[in-house]
């Protein structure tokens, strides 16, 4: 199982909108994430907009690619894109800056 940590930046003036959207993640989006191997998925948000994500998955590249096949993901990404600082690819889920794991205590 891979443990993946990633970073993004939410616009500081859009933090409340971002948090509100994640209080009510669409059931079909939650189902798609689960179907494509996103487990123990967590998001943490700092007051300055730093977003830290954590997910456990068998294969992160496959999990991201699988979500690209989902229509619900396209709708979710379109709804969220304006809440982020400029994104390298135009969508948050393909602009993730992943961090190298340097320590793990099981």
Helices and strands as residue ranges (DSSP letters): E 2-9, G 12-14, H 15-23, H 27-35, E 39-45, E 50-57, H 60-68, H 71-80, G 81-83, G 92-94, E 97-99
